[in-house]
Structure formats: structure tokens, C-alpha cells
Amino acid sequence: MSEKAIFAGGCFWCMIKPFDMQPGIESVVAGYTGGHTVNPTYKEVCSETTGHTEAVEITFDPAVFPYEKLVEVYWQQTDPTDAGGQFVDRGSSYRPVIFYTSEEQRTIAEQSKADLDASGRFKTTCCDSN
């Protein structure tokens, strides 16, 4: 049975390929999430007035590629310490966020975040988990 995962981490076009290439991934769709405007346009999101972030929604088979592995791929695509955007993409619409779709995903994301913080790989604490 398929599940969905939602990750934000800079330009959503840059987030598609690393996930799309994994086994068990059925689809990766780019869009906006986390804000208060219904069906925002790109221009509205870029205005930073909608609260949205660019994100990808991944439909995956957890028996083939479990959520834990998706989170590992996510950490390789973002700088979770940079809440002001990602790389050359600046602004709150490019901030790193993991949007969980279940309590199990929340637990996995938070543990992974804690493990990453404890690893010392980044000098400050990392991204939001919503």
C-alpha cells in the first residue's frame, strides 16, 4: 500500500530527481504547502505573503523504500541549518521543512533530526518538522 511524504528544501525542481530515481517511488509532484492561501500562484508564493514553501509530495511503496530512507535522502539535498532558504534560492518559500503525514512519520523525522543534530555534521540545529 502506497504512502505519501512531503519535503521542502529549496527549489522543488531540485528536489524531484533525487527521490524520483529511487526504487519504490511511484511519483514525485512539485507544489506549495504549509501556508494560508488556497491554491497560490508562483508569484504569490515568491511574494512571501502566503506562508507557503516549495515542496515535493512523494508517493512511495514503504515495503520497497521505507520512509526512513526517504528522510536520509532528504538530508543529503538540503542544508537544514539555513532557514533563510537553500543555496542560491533565498526566502521563506525555500526553507527546509519536513511535513509529516502520520504520527509514525513525525516520530521518524524527529528522531532523524535529533540524530543529525547529535552527529555534529551541521553546527546549528536543523529544520522544522511540521
Residue pairs with C-beta under 8 A, 6 or more apart in sequence:
1 61
2 26
2 59
2 60
2 61
3 59
3 60
3 61
3 62
3 67
3 101
3 102
4 57
4 58
4 59
4 60
4 101
5 57
5 58
5 60
5 67
5 70
5 101
5 105
6 33
6 55
6 56
6 57
6 58
6 98
6 99
6 100
6 101
7 15
7 19
7 55
7 56
7 58
7 70
7 74
7 97
7 98
7 99
8 15
8 33
8 34
8 53
8 54
8 55
8 56
8 94
8 95
8 96
8 97
8 98
8 99
9 15
9 74
9 77
9 78
9 86
9 94
9 96
9 97
9 127
10 54
10 77
10 78
10 85
10 86
10 87
10 89
10 94
10 96
11 54
11 86
11 89
11 94
12 30
12 31
12 54
12 55
12 56
13 30
14 77
14 86
15 28
15 30
15 54
15 55
15 56
15 77
16 28
16 30
16 56
18 73
18 76
18 77
19 25
19 28
19 56
19 58
19 70
19 73
20 28
22 60
22 65
22 69
22 70
22 73
23 64
23 65
24 60
24 61
24 62
24 63
24 64
24 65
25 58
25 59
25 60
25 61
25 65
26 59
26 60
26 61
27 58
27 59
28 56
28 57
28 58
28 59
29 56
29 57
29 59
30 54
30 55
30 56
31 54
31 55
31 56
31 57
32 40
32 45
32 50
32 52
32 53
32 54
32 55
32 93
33 52
33 53
33 55
33 57
33 99
34 51
34 52
34 53
34 55
34 97
34 99
34 130
35 45
35 50
35 51
35 52
35 53
36 50
36 51
37 44
37 49
37 50
37 51
37 52
40 50
40 52
44 50
45 52
45 54
45 93
46 91
46 93
48 91
48 92
48 93
50 93
51 92
52 93
53 92
53 93
53 94
53 95
53 97
54 93
54 94
55 97
55 99
58 70
60 67
60 70
67 104
67 105
67 108
68 108
68 112
71 98
71 108
71 109
71 112
72 112
74 98
75 112
75 116
78 86
78 96
78 127
79 86
79 87
79 96
79 122
80 96
80 113
80 116
80 122
80 126
80 127
81 122
81 123
81 124
81 125
81 126
81 127
82 96
83 92
83 95
83 96
83 127
83 128
84 90
84 91
84 92
84 95
85 91
85 92
85 94
85 95
86 94
86 95
86 96
95 127
95 128
96 126
96 127
96 128
97 127
97 128
97 129
97 130
98 109
98 113
98 127
98 128
98 129
98 130
99 130
100 106
100 109
100 129
100 130
106 129
109 129
110 129
113 126
113 127
113 129
116 122
116 126
117 125
117 126
